Amino acid sequence: MRLRLDNKPFTTPAGAPIDHGSQGVAFTLDGQHILVQNMVEKDIMVPKIVGSKLEDTGQRLKVKGGPAALRMAEKPR
C-alpha cells in the first residue's frame, strides 16, 4: 500500500472508510493495520491493510474522551 502526503491532509490513493473527526494515524508494528483516531466517536478504529485498500475490521478501541494524540512505541531491537 502506498501512502503519500502532498502538502495536504493524509490520504490514500484508494480512499479509506474512516469515521468522523479523524486526526491521527499510526501503523502497527507488523504493518498489517493502522490505528485511526476518531474525535467524534471517541474511539480508535483498527482497519486492516489489504493490498492497496483499507478494510474495516469493525474493531474500535473506546476511550473516555476524543483521542487527541497517538504514538506507537518503537520496535524493540
mmCIF file of the N, C-alpha and C atoms, coordinates in Angstrom:
data_MODEL
# 
_entry.id   MODEL 
# 
loop_
_atom_site.group_PDB 
_atom_site.id 
_atom_site.type_symbol 
_atom_site.label_atom_id 
_atom_site.label_alt_id 
_atom_site.label_comp_id 
_atom_site.label_asym_id 
_atom_site.label_entity_id 
_atom_site.label_seq_id 
_atom_site.pdbx_PDB_ins_code 
_atom_site.Cartn_x 
_atom_site.Cartn_y 
_atom_site.Cartn_z 
_atom_site.occupancy 
_atom_site.B_iso_or_equiv 
_atom_site.pdbx_formal_charge 
_atom_site.auth_seq_id 
_atom_site.auth_comp_id 
_atom_site.auth_asym_id 
_atom_site.auth_atom_id 
_atom_site.pdbx_PDB_model_num 
ATOM 1   N N  . MET A 1 1  ? 0.843   -1.166 0.000  1.00 0.00 ? 1  MET A N  1 
ATOM 2   C CA . MET A 1 1  ? 0.000   0.000  0.000  1.00 0.00 ? 1  MET A CA 1 
ATOM 3   C C  . MET A 1 1  ? 0.887   1.227  0.000  1.00 0.00 ? 1  MET A C  1 
ATOM 4   N N  . ARG A 1 2  ? 0.631   2.139  -0.877 1.00 0.00 ? 2  ARG A N  1 
ATOM 5   C CA . ARG A 1 2  ? 1.409   3.371  -0.923 1.00 0.00 ? 2  ARG A CA 1 
ATOM 6   C C  . ARG A 1 2  ? 0.589   4.501  -0.331 1.00 0.00 ? 2  ARG A C  1 
ATOM 7   N N  . LEU A 1 3  ? 1.184   5.200  0.603  1.00 0.00 ? 3  LEU A N  1 
ATOM 8   C CA . LEU A 1 3  ? 0.554   6.360  1.214  1.00 0.00 ? 3  LEU A CA 1 
ATOM 9   C C  . LEU A 1 3  ? 1.414   7.558  0.906  1.00 0.00 ? 3  LEU A C  1 
ATOM 10  N N  . ARG A 1 4  ? 0.780   8.704  0.799  1.00 0.00 ? 4  ARG A N  1 
ATOM 11  C CA . ARG A 1 4  ? 1.585   9.881  0.483  1.00 0.00 ? 4  ARG A CA 1 
ATOM 12  C C  . ARG A 1 4  ? 0.994   11.135 1.120  1.00 0.00 ? 4  ARG A C  1 
ATOM 13  N N  . LEU A 1 5  ? 1.865   12.098 1.302  1.00 0.00 ? 5  LEU A N  1 
ATOM 14  C CA . LEU A 1 5  ? 1.475   13.434 1.742  1.00 0.00 ? 5  LEU A CA 1 
ATOM 15  C C  . LEU A 1 5  ? 1.938   14.403 0.669  1.00 0.00 ? 5  LEU A C  1 
ATOM 16  N N  . ASP A 1 6  ? 1.041   15.201 0.174  1.00 0.00 ? 6  ASP A N  1 
ATOM 17  C CA . ASP A 1 6  ? 1.373   16.186 -0.850 1.00 0.00 ? 6  ASP A CA 1 
ATOM 18  C C  . ASP A 1 6  ? 0.985   17.576 -0.362 1.00 0.00 ? 6  ASP A C  1 
ATOM 19  N N  . ASN A 1 7  ? 1.537   17.981 0.801  1.00 0.00 ? 7  ASN A N  1 
ATOM 20  C CA . ASN A 1 7  ? 1.152   19.250 1.416  1.00 0.00 ? 7  ASN A CA 1 
ATOM 21  C C  . ASN A 1 7  ? -0.347  19.347 1.589  1.00 0.00 ? 7  ASN A C  1 
ATOM 22  N N  . LYS A 1 8  ? -0.968  18.216 1.855  1.00 0.00 ? 8  LYS A N  1 
ATOM 23  C CA . LYS A 1 8  ? -2.409  18.127 2.048  1.00 0.00 ? 8  LYS A CA 1 
ATOM 24  C C  . LYS A 1 8  ? -2.657  17.193 3.217  1.00 0.00 ? 8  LYS A C  1 
ATOM 25  N N  . PRO A 1 9  ? -3.914  17.043 3.624  1.00 0.00 ? 9  PRO A N  1 
ATOM 26  C CA . PRO A 1 9  ? -4.199  16.067 4.678  1.00 0.00 ? 9  PRO A CA 1 
ATOM 27  C C  . PRO A 1 9  ? -3.799  14.658 4.250  1.00 0.00 ? 9  PRO A C  1 
ATOM 28  N N  . PHE A 1 10 ? -3.594  13.792 5.221  1.00 0.00 ? 10 PHE A N  1 
ATOM 29  C CA . PHE A 1 10 ? -3.232  12.398 4.976  1.00 0.00 ? 10 PHE A CA 1 
ATOM 30  C C  . PHE A 1 10 ? -4.281  11.750 4.073  1.00 0.00 ? 10 PHE A C  1 
ATOM 31  N N  . THR A 1 11 ? -3.855  11.128 2.989  1.00 0.00 ? 11 THR A N  1 
ATOM 32  C CA . THR A 1 11 ? -4.787  10.460 2.084  1.00 0.00 ? 11 THR A CA 1 
ATOM 33  C C  . THR A 1 11 ? -4.192  9.144  1.615  1.00 0.00 ? 11 THR A C  1 
ATOM 34  N N  . THR A 1 12 ? -5.039  8.281  1.132  1.00 0.00 ? 12 THR A N  1 
ATOM 35  C CA . THR A 1 12 ? -4.583  7.063  0.474  1.00 0.00 ? 12 THR A CA 1 
ATOM 36  C C  . THR A 1 12 ? -5.106  7.098  -0.951 1.00 0.00 ? 12 THR A C  1 
ATOM 37  N N  . PRO A 1 13 ? -4.350  6.614  -1.903 1.00 0.00 ? 13 PRO A N  1 
ATOM 38  C CA . PRO A 1 13 ? -4.817  6.633  -3.281 1.00 0.00 ? 13 PRO A CA 1 
ATOM 39  C C  . PRO A 1 13 ? -6.145  5.916  -3.480 1.00 0.00 ? 13 PRO A C  1 
ATOM 40  N N  . ALA A 1 14 ? -6.404  4.850  -2.724 1.00 0.00 ? 14 ALA A N  1 
ATOM 41  C CA . ALA A 1 14 ? -7.636  4.083  -2.892 1.00 0.00 ? 14 ALA A CA 1 
ATOM 42  C C  . ALA A 1 14 ? -8.778  4.593  -2.023 1.00 0.00 ? 14 ALA A C  1 
ATOM 43  N N  . GLY A 1 15 ? -8.521  5.583  -1.185 1.00 0.00 ? 15 GLY A N  1 
ATOM 44  C CA . GLY A 1 15 ? -9.541  6.046  -0.249 1.00 0.00 ? 15 GLY A CA 1 
ATOM 45  C C  . GLY A 1 15 ? -9.572  5.152  0.979  1.00 0.00 ? 15 GLY A C  1 
ATOM 46  N N  . ALA A 1 16 ? -10.303 5.571  1.981  1.00 0.00 ? 16 ALA A N  1 
ATOM 47  C CA . ALA A 1 16 ? -10.344 4.784  3.214  1.00 0.00 ? 16 ALA A CA 1 
ATOM 48  C C  . ALA A 1 16 ? -11.670 5.002  3.914  1.00 0.00 ? 16 ALA A C  1 
ATOM 49  N N  . PRO A 1 17 ? -12.264 3.937  4.429  1.00 0.00 ? 17 PRO A N  1 
ATOM 50  C CA . PRO A 1 17 ? -13.521 4.051  5.175  1.00 0.00 ? 17 PRO A CA 1 
ATOM 51  C C  . PRO A 1 17 ? -13.243 4.448  6.628  1.00 0.00 ? 17 PRO A C  1 
ATOM 52  N N  . ILE A 1 18 ? -13.156 5.738  6.925  1.00 0.00 ? 18 ILE A N  1 
ATOM 53  C CA . ILE A 1 18 ? -12.873 6.158  8.295  1.00 0.00 ? 18 ILE A CA 1 
ATOM 54  C C  . ILE A 1 18 ? -14.058 6.936  8.845  1.00 0.00 ? 18 ILE A C  1 
ATOM 55  N N  . ASP A 1 19 ? -14.073 7.125  10.160 1.00 0.00 ? 19 ASP A N  1 
ATOM 56  C CA . ASP A 1 19 ? -15.186 7.798  10.824 1.00 0.00 ? 19 ASP A CA 1 
ATOM 57  C C  . ASP A 1 19 ? -14.995 9.311  10.807 1.00 0.00 ? 19 ASP A C  1 
ATOM 58  N N  . HIS A 1 20 ? -15.584 10.020 11.776 1.00 0.00 ? 20 HIS A N  1 
ATOM 59  C CA . HIS A 1 20 ? -15.621 11.486 11.768 1.00 0.00 ? 20 HIS A CA 1 
ATOM 60  C C  . HIS A 1 20 ? -14.553 12.118 12.656 1.00 0.00 ? 20 HIS A C  1 
ATOM 61  N N  . GLY A 1 21 ? -14.056 13.252 12.239 1.00 0.00 ? 21 GLY A N  1 
ATOM 62  C CA . GLY A 1 21 ? -13.077 13.975 13.040 1.00 0.00 ? 21 GLY A CA 1 
ATOM 63  C C  . GLY A 1 21 ? -11.780 13.217 13.205 1.00 0.00 ? 21 GLY A C  1 
ATOM 64  N N  . SER A 1 22 ? -11.420 12.432 12.213 1.00 0.00 ? 22 SER A N  1 
ATOM 65  C CA . SER A 1 22 ? -10.184 11.643 12.293 1.00 0.00 ? 22 SER A CA 1 
ATOM 66  C C  . SER A 1 22 ? -8.983  12.567 12.196 1.00 0.00 ? 22 SER A C  1 
ATOM 67  N N  . GLN A 1 23 ? -8.039  12.413 13.130 1.00 0.00 ? 23 GLN A N  1 
ATOM 68  C CA . GLN A 1 23 ? -6.895  13.317 13.179 1.00 0.00 ? 23 GLN A CA 1 
ATOM 69  C C  . GLN A 1 23 ? -5.556  12.629 13.092 1.00 0.00 ? 23 GLN A C  1 
ATOM 70  N N  . GLY A 1 24 ? -5.373  11.543 13.783 1.00 0.00 ? 24 GLY A N  1 
ATOM 71  C CA . GLY A 1 24 ? -4.070  10.894 13.813 1.00 0.00 ? 24 GLY A CA 1 
ATOM 72  C C  . GLY A 1 24 ? -4.134  9.481  13.286 1.00 0.00 ? 24 GLY A C  1 
ATOM 73  N N  . VAL A 1 25 ? -3.036  9.054  12.673 1.00 0.00 ? 25 VAL A N  1 
ATOM 74  C CA . VAL A 1 25 ? -2.938  7.705  12.135 1.00 0.00 ? 25 VAL A CA 1 
ATOM 75  C C  . VAL A 1 25 ? -1.574  7.143  12.497 1.00 0.00 ? 25 VAL A C  1 
ATOM 76  N N  . ALA A 1 26 ? -1.538  5.870  12.892 1.00 0.00 ? 26 ALA A N  1 
ATOM 77  C CA . ALA A 1 26 ? -0.274  5.195  13.185 1.00 0.00 ? 26 ALA A CA 1 
ATOM 78  C C  . ALA A 1 26 ? -0.345  3.778  12.639 1.00 0.00 ? 26 ALA A C  1 
ATOM 79  N N  . PHE A 1 27 ? 0.785   3.273  12.182 1.00 0.00 ? 27 PHE A N  1 
ATOM 80  C CA . PHE A 1 27 ? 0.876   1.902  11.690 1.00 0.00 ? 27 PHE A CA 1 
ATOM 81  C C  . PHE A 1 27 ? 1.206   0.961  12.839 1.00 0.00 ? 27 PHE A C  1 
ATOM 82  N N  . THR A 1 28 ? 0.637   -0.239 12.830 1.00 0.00 ? 28 THR A N  1 
ATOM 83  C CA . THR A 1 28 ? 1.037   -1.248 13.807 1.00 0.00 ? 28 THR A CA 1 
ATOM 84  C C  . THR A 1 28 ? 2.430   -1.748 13.433 1.00 0.00 ? 28 THR A C  1 
ATOM 85  N N  . LEU A 1 29 ? 3.126   -2.326 14.396 1.00 0.00 ? 29 LEU A N  1 
ATOM 86  C CA . LEU A 1 29 ? 4.498   -2.773 14.148 1.00 0.00 ? 29 LEU A CA 1 
ATOM 87  C C  . LEU A 1 29 ? 4.595   -3.808 13.032 1.00 0.00 ? 29 LEU A C  1 
ATOM 88  N N  . ASP A 1 30 ? 3.561   -4.644 12.884 1.00 0.00 ? 30 ASP A N  1 
ATOM 89  C CA . ASP A 1 30 ? 3.601   -5.656 11.825 1.00 0.00 ? 30 ASP A CA 1 
ATOM 90  C C  . ASP A 1 30 ? 3.213   -5.096 10.456 1.00 0.00 ? 30 ASP A C  1 
ATOM 91  N N  . GLY A 1 31 ? 2.764   -3.833 10.403 1.00 0.00 ? 31 GLY A N  1 
ATOM 92  C CA . GLY A 1 31 ? 2.422   -3.192 9.142  1.00 0.00 ? 31 GLY A CA 1 
ATOM 93  C C  . GLY A 1 31 ? 1.134   -3.709 8.510  1.00 0.00 ? 31 GLY A C  1 
ATOM 94  N N  . GLN A 1 32 ? 0.331   -4.472 9.257  1.00 0.00 ? 32 GLN A N  1 
ATOM 95  C CA . GLN A 1 32 ? -0.893  -5.040 8.699  1.00 0.00 ? 32 GLN A CA 1 
ATOM 96  C C  . GLN A 1 32 ? -2.149  -4.225 9.008  1.00 0.00 ? 32 GLN A C  1 
ATOM 97  N N  . HIS A 1 33 ? -2.046  -3.322 9.972  1.00 0.00 ? 33 HIS A N  1 
ATOM 98  C CA . HIS A 1 33 ? -3.189  -2.497 10.368 1.00 0.00 ? 33 HIS A CA 1 
ATOM 99  C C  . HIS A 1 33 ? -2.724  -1.058 10.581 1.00 0.00 ? 33 HIS A C  1 
ATOM 100 N N  . ILE A 1 34 ? -3.678  -0.148 10.601 1.00 0.00 ? 34 ILE A N  1 
ATOM 101 C CA . ILE A 1 34 ? -3.405  1.201  11.061 1.00 0.00 ? 34 ILE A CA 1 
ATOM 102 C C  . ILE A 1 34 ? -4.366  1.513  12.198 1.00 0.00 ? 34 ILE A C  1 
ATOM 103 N N  . LEU A 1 35 ? -4.010  2.475  13.011 1.00 0.00 ? 35 LEU A N  1 
ATOM 104 C CA . LEU A 1 35 ? -4.869  2.951  14.088 1.00 0.00 ? 35 LEU A CA 1 
ATOM 105 C C  . LEU A 1 35 ? -5.281  4.370  13.718 1.00 0.00 ? 35 LEU A C  1 
ATOM 106 N N  . VAL A 1 36 ? -6.577  4.637  13.720 1.00 0.00 ? 36 VAL A N  1 
ATOM 107 C CA . VAL A 1 36 ? -7.110  5.941  13.304 1.00 0.00 ? 36 VAL A CA 1 
ATOM 108 C C  . VAL A 1 36 ? -7.886  6.543  14.462 1.00 0.00 ? 36 VAL A C  1 
ATOM 109 N N  . GLN A 1 37 ? -7.487  7.753  14.891 1.00 0.00 ? 37 GLN A N  1 
ATOM 110 C CA . GLN A 1 37 ? -8.175  8.455  15.969 1.00 0.00 ? 37 GLN A CA 1 
ATOM 111 C C  . GLN A 1 37 ? -9.448  9.092  15.429 1.00 0.00 ? 37 GLN A C  1 
ATOM 112 N N  . ASN A 1 38 ? -10.559 8.871  16.104 1.00 0.00 ? 38 ASN A N  1 
ATOM 113 C CA . ASN A 1 38 ? -11.825 9.497  15.737 1.00 0.00 ? 38 ASN A CA 1 
ATOM 114 C C  . ASN A 1 38 ? -12.332 10.326 16.906 1.00 0.00 ? 38 ASN A C  1 
ATOM 115 N N  . MET A 1 39 ? -12.270 11.643 16.758 1.00 0.00 ? 39 MET A N  1 
ATOM 116 C CA . MET A 1 39 ? -12.663 12.552 17.833 1.00 0.00 ? 39 MET A CA 1 
ATOM 117 C C  . MET A 1 39 ? -14.159 12.482 18.129 1.00 0.00 ? 39 MET A C  1 
ATOM 118 N N  . VAL A 1 40 ? -14.998 12.459 17.111 1.00 0.00 ? 40 VAL A N  1 
ATOM 119 C CA . VAL A 1 40 ? -16.441 12.484 17.317 1.00 0.00 ? 40 VAL A CA 1 
ATOM 120 C C  . VAL A 1 40 ? -16.927 11.199 17.991 1.00 0.00 ? 40 VAL A C  1 
ATOM 121 N N  . GLU A 1 41 ? -16.474 10.058 17.505 1.00 0.00 ? 41 GLU A N  1 
ATOM 122 C CA . GLU A 1 41 ? -16.906 8.773  18.051 1.00 0.00 ? 41 GLU A CA 1 
ATOM 123 C C  . GLU A 1 41 ? -16.197 8.408  19.356 1.00 0.00 ? 41 GLU A C  1 
ATOM 124 N N  . LYS A 1 42 ? -15.131 9.145  19.688 1.00 0.00 ? 42 LYS A N  1 
ATOM 125 C CA . LYS A 1 42 ? -14.323 8.883  20.885 1.00 0.00 ? 42 LYS A CA 1 
ATOM 126 C C  . LYS A 1 42 ? -13.806 7.449  20.872 1.00 0.00 ? 42 LYS A C  1 
ATOM 127 N N  . ASP A 1 43 ? -13.167 7.108  19.753 1.00 0.00 ? 43 ASP A N  1 
ATOM 128 C CA . ASP A 1 43 ? -12.585 5.782  19.646 1.00 0.00 ? 43 ASP A CA 1 
ATOM 129 C C  . ASP A 1 43 ? -11.387 5.792  18.703 1.00 0.00 ? 43 ASP A C  1 
ATOM 130 N N  . ILE A 1 44 ? -10.716 4.658  18.668 1.00 0.00 ? 44 ILE A N  1 
ATOM 131 C CA . ILE A 1 44 ? -9.620  4.434  17.727 1.00 0.00 ? 44 ILE A CA 1 
ATOM 132 C C  . ILE A 1 44 ? -10.027 3.228  16.905 1.00 0.00 ? 44 ILE A C  1 
ATOM 133 N N  . MET A 1 45 ? -10.152 3.415  15.603 1.00 0.00 ? 45 MET A N  1 
ATOM 134 C CA . MET A 1 45 ? -10.543 2.283  14.765 1.00 0.00 ? 45 MET A CA 1 
ATOM 135 C C  . MET A 1 45 ? -9.303  1.580  14.247 1.00 0.00 ? 45 MET A C  1 
ATOM 136 N N  . VAL A 1 46 ? -9.446  0.301  13.904 1.00 0.00 ? 46 VAL A N  1 
ATOM 137 C CA . VAL A 1 46 ? -8.314  -0.535 13.528 1.00 0.00 ? 46 VAL A CA 1 
ATOM 138 C C  . VAL A 1 46 ? -8.574  -1.200 12.169 1.00 0.00 ? 46 VAL A C  1 
ATOM 139 N N  . PRO A 1 47 ? -8.496  -0.433 11.064 1.00 0.00 ? 47 PRO A N  1 
ATOM 140 C CA . PRO A 1 47 ? -8.665  -1.059 9.751  1.00 0.00 ? 47 PRO A CA 1 
ATOM 141 C C  . PRO A 1 47 ? -7.438  -1.872 9.355  1.00 0.00 ? 47 PRO A C  1 
ATOM 142 N N  . LYS A 1 48 ? -7.664  -2.883 8.525  1.00 0.00 ? 48 LYS A N  1 
ATOM 143 C CA . LYS A 1 48 ? -6.590  -3.757 8.039  1.00 0.00 ? 48 LYS A CA 1 
ATOM 144 C C  . LYS A 1 48 ? -6.167  -3.308 6.651  1.00 0.00 ? 48 LYS A C  1 
ATOM 145 N N  . ILE A 1 49 ? -4.861  -3.359 6.383  1.00 0.00 ? 49 ILE A N  1 
ATOM 146 C CA . ILE A 1 49 ? -4.332  -3.050 5.064  1.00 0.00 ? 49 ILE A CA 1 
ATOM 147 C C  . ILE A 1 49 ? -4.395  -4.323 4.227  1.00 0.00 ? 49 ILE A C  1 
ATOM 148 N N  . VAL A 1 50 ? -5.159  -4.270 3.145  1.00 0.00 ? 50 VAL A N  1 
ATOM 149 C CA . VAL A 1 50 ? -5.313  -5.413 2.248  1.00 0.00 ? 50 VAL A CA 1 
ATOM 150 C C  . VAL A 1 50 ? -4.956  -4.937 0.848  1.00 0.00 ? 50 VAL A C  1 
ATOM 151 N N  . GLY A 1 51 ? -3.758  -5.311 0.396  1.00 0.00 ? 51 GLY A N  1 
ATOM 152 C CA . GLY A 1 51 ? -3.296  -4.825 -0.905 1.00 0.00 ? 51 GLY A CA 1 
ATOM 153 C C  . GLY A 1 51 ? -3.143  -3.318 -0.886 1.00 0.00 ? 51 GLY A C  1 
ATOM 154 N N  . SER A 1 52 ? -3.884  -2.617 -1.741 1.00 0.00 ? 52 SER A N  1 
ATOM 155 C CA . SER A 1 52 ? -3.809  -1.153 -1.784 1.00 0.00 ? 52 SER A CA 1 
ATOM 156 C C  . SER A 1 52 ? -5.047  -0.512 -1.165 1.00 0.00 ? 52 SER A C  1 
ATOM 157 N N  . LYS A 1 53 ? -5.799  -1.284 -0.375 1.00 0.00 ? 53 LYS A N  1 
ATOM 158 C CA . LYS A 1 53 ? -7.020  -0.764 0.232  1.00 0.00 ? 53 LYS A CA 1 
ATOM 159 C C  . LYS A 1 53 ? -7.020  -0.987 1.738  1.00 0.00 ? 53 LYS A C  1 
ATOM 160 N N  . LEU A 1 54 ? -7.901  -0.261 2.416  1.00 0.00 ? 54 LEU A N  1 
ATOM 161 C CA . LEU A 1 54 ? -8.131  -0.468 3.835  1.00 0.00 ? 54 LEU A CA 1 
ATOM 162 C C  . LEU A 1 54 ? -9.459  -1.174 3.997  1.00 0.00 ? 54 LEU A C  1 
ATOM 163 N N  . GLU A 1 55 ? -9.482  -2.185 4.860  1.00 0.00 ? 55 GLU A N  1 
ATOM 164 C CA . GLU A 1 55 ? -10.694 -2.953 5.115  1.00 0.00 ? 55 GLU A CA 1 
ATOM 165 C C  . GLU A 1 55 ? -11.107 -2.723 6.562  1.00 0.00 ? 55 GLU A C  1 
ATOM 166 N N  . ASP A 1 56 ? -12.343 -2.304 6.774  1.00 0.00 ? 56 ASP A N  1 
ATOM 167 C CA . ASP A 1 56 ? -12.822 -2.051 8.131  1.00 0.00 ? 56 ASP A CA 1 
ATOM 168 C C  . ASP A 1 56 ? -12.993 -3.382 8.861  1.00 0.00 ? 56 ASP A C  1 
ATOM 169 N N  . THR A 1 57 ? -12.283 -3.561 9.962  1.00 0.00 ? 57 THR A N  1 
ATOM 170 C CA . THR A 1 57 ? -12.373 -4.795 10.741 1.00 0.00 ? 57 THR A CA 1 
ATOM 171 C C  . THR A 1 57 ? -13.526 -4.747 11.739 1.00 0.00 ? 57 THR A C  1 
ATOM 172 N N  . GLY A 1 58 ? -14.102 -3.573 11.922 1.00 0.00 ? 58 GLY A N  1 
ATOM 173 C CA . GLY A 1 58 ? -15.159 -3.418 12.918 1.00 0.00 ? 58 GLY A CA 1 
ATOM 174 C C  . GLY A 1 58 ? -14.619 -3.220 14.322 1.00 0.00 ? 58 GLY A C  1 
ATOM 175 N N  . GLN A 1 59 ? -13.300 -3.326 14.489 1.00 0.00 ? 59 GLN A N  1 
ATOM 176 C CA . GLN A 1 59 ? -12.686 -3.153 15.807 1.00 0.00 ? 59 GLN A CA 1 
ATOM 177 C C  . GLN A 1 59 ? -12.611 -1.672 16.150 1.00 0.00 ? 59 GLN A C  1 
ATOM 178 N N  . ARG A 1 60 ? -13.046 -1.327 17.354 1.00 0.00 ? 60 ARG A N  1 
ATOM 179 C CA . ARG A 1 60 ? -12.962 0.030  17.863 1.00 0.00 ? 60 ARG A CA 1 
ATOM 180 C C  . ARG A 1 60 ? -12.439 -0.023 19.291 1.00 0.00 ? 60 ARG A C  1 
ATOM 181 N N  . LEU A 1 61 ? -11.460 0.805  19.593 1.00 0.00 ? 61 LEU A N  1 
ATOM 182 C CA . LEU A 1 61 ? -10.934 0.925  20.954 1.00 0.00 ? 61 LEU A CA 1 
ATOM 183 C C  . LEU A 1 61 ? -11.584 2.167  21.548 1.00 0.00 ? 61 LEU A C  1 
ATOM 184 N N  . LYS A 1 62 ? -12.545 1.985  22.434 1.00 0.00 ? 62 LYS A N  1 
ATOM 185 C CA . LYS A 1 62 ? -13.266 3.103  23.031 1.00 0.00 ? 62 LYS A CA 1 
ATOM 186 C C  . LYS A 1 62 ? -12.374 3.820  24.048 1.00 0.00 ? 62 LYS A C  1 
ATOM 187 N N  . VAL A 1 63 ? -12.459 5.152  24.052 1.00 0.00 ? 63 VAL A N  1 
ATOM 188 C CA . VAL A 1 63 ? -11.736 5.965  25.023 1.00 0.00 ? 63 VAL A CA 1 
ATOM 189 C C  . VAL A 1 63 ? -12.728 6.931  25.660 1.00 0.00 ? 63 VAL A C  1 
ATOM 190 N N  . LYS A 1 64 ? -12.385 7.491  26.830 1.00 0.00 ? 64 LYS A N  1 
ATOM 191 C CA . LYS A 1 64 ? -13.314 8.361  27.553 1.00 0.00 ? 64 LYS A CA 1 
ATOM 192 C C  . LYS A 1 64 ? -13.473 9.731  26.919 1.00 0.00 ? 64 LYS A C  1 
ATOM 193 N N  . GLY A 1 65 ? -12.469 10.177 26.196 1.00 0.00 ? 65 GLY A N  1 
ATOM 194 C CA . GLY A 1 65 ? -12.534 11.470 25.521 1.00 0.00 ? 65 GLY A CA 1 
ATOM 195 C C  . GLY A 1 65 ? -12.070 11.309 24.091 1.00 0.00 ? 65 GLY A C  1 
ATOM 196 N N  . GLY A 1 66 ? -12.120 12.394 23.337 1.00 0.00 ? 66 GLY A N  1 
ATOM 197 C CA . GLY A 1 66 ? -11.623 12.329 21.973 1.00 0.00 ? 66 GLY A CA 1 
ATOM 198 C C  . GLY A 1 66 ? -10.121 12.098 21.977 1.00 0.00 ? 66 GLY A C  1 
ATOM 199 N N  . PRO A 1 67 ? -9.626  11.078 21.292 1.00 0.00 ? 67 PRO A N  1 
ATOM 200 C CA . PRO A 1 67 ? -8.187  10.822 21.272 1.00 0.00 ? 67 PRO A CA 1 
ATOM 201 C C  . PRO A 1 67 ? -7.468  11.922 20.501 1.00 0.00 ? 67 PRO A C  1 
ATOM 202 N N  . ALA A 1 68 ? -6.637  12.693 21.182 1.00 0.00 ? 68 ALA A N  1 
ATOM 203 C CA . ALA A 1 68 ? -6.006  13.856 20.574 1.00 0.00 ? 68 ALA A CA 1 
ATOM 204 C C  . ALA A 1 68 ? -4.533  13.644 20.245 1.00 0.00 ? 68 ALA A C  1 
ATOM 205 N N  . ALA A 1 69 ? -3.964  12.521 20.631 1.00 0.00 ? 69 ALA A N  1 
ATOM 206 C CA . ALA A 1 69 ? -2.556  12.250 20.330 1.00 0.00 ? 69 ALA A CA 1 
ATOM 207 C C  . ALA A 1 69 ? -2.377  10.736 20.190 1.00 0.00 ? 69 ALA A C  1 
ATOM 208 N N  . LEU A 1 70 ? -1.517  10.354 19.272 1.00 0.00 ? 70 LEU A N  1 
ATOM 209 C CA . LEU A 1 70 ? -1.315  8.927  19.033 1.00 0.00 ? 70 LEU A CA 1 
ATOM 210 C C  . LEU A 1 70 ? 0.141   8.716  18.675 1.00 0.00 ? 70 LEU A C  1 
ATOM 211 N N  . ARG A 1 71 ? 0.765   7.752  19.310 1.00 0.00 ? 71 ARG A N  1 
ATOM 212 C CA . ARG A 1 71 ? 2.156   7.417  19.002 1.00 0.00 ? 71 ARG A CA 1 
ATOM 213 C C  . ARG A 1 71 ? 2.364   5.934  19.251 1.00 0.00 ? 71 ARG A C  1 
ATOM 214 N N  . MET A 1 72 ? 3.079   5.296  18.369 1.00 0.00 ? 72 MET A N  1 
ATOM 215 C CA . MET A 1 72 ? 3.403   3.889  18.539 1.00 0.00 ? 72 MET A CA 1 
ATOM 216 C C  . MET A 1 72 ? 4.762   3.787  19.222 1.00 0.00 ? 72 MET A C  1 
ATOM 217 N N  . ALA A 1 73 ? 4.923   2.758  20.038 1.00 0.00 ? 73 ALA A N  1 
ATOM 218 C CA . ALA A 1 73 ? 6.222   2.512  20.656 1.00 0.00 ? 73 ALA A CA 1 
ATOM 219 C C  . ALA A 1 73 ? 7.206   2.071  19.581 1.00 0.00 ? 73 ALA A C  1 
ATOM 220 N N  . GLU A 1 74 ? 8.451   2.388  19.787 1.00 0.00 ? 74 GLU A N  1 
ATOM 221 C CA . GLU A 1 74 ? 9.463   1.959  18.825 1.00 0.00 ? 74 GLU A CA 1 
ATOM 222 C C  . GLU A 1 74 ? 9.632   0.451  18.881 1.00 0.00 ? 74 GLU A C  1 
ATOM 223 N N  . LYS A 1 75 ? 9.969   -0.125 17.752 1.00 0.00 ? 75 LYS A N  1 
ATOM 224 C CA . LYS A 1 75 ? 10.179  -1.566 17.659 1.00 0.00 ? 75 LYS A CA 1 
ATOM 225 C C  . LYS A 1 75 ? 11.398  -1.953 18.495 1.00 0.00 ? 75 LYS A C  1 
ATOM 226 N N  . PRO A 1 76 ? 11.257  -2.970 19.355 1.00 0.00 ? 76 PRO A N  1 
ATOM 227 C CA . PRO A 1 76 ? 12.409  -3.396 20.159 1.00 0.00 ? 76 PRO A CA 1 
ATOM 228 C C  . PRO A 1 76 ? 13.548  -3.881 19.257 1.00 0.00 ? 76 PRO A C  1 
ATOM 229 N N  . ARG A 1 77 ? 14.756  -3.611 19.684 1.00 0.00 ? 77 ARG A N  1 
ATOM 230 C CA . ARG A 1 77 ? 15.919  -4.021 18.885 1.00 0.00 ? 77 ARG A CA 1 
ATOM 231 C C  . ARG A 1 77 ? 16.460  -5.323 19.349 1.00 0.00 ? 77 ARG A C  1 
# 
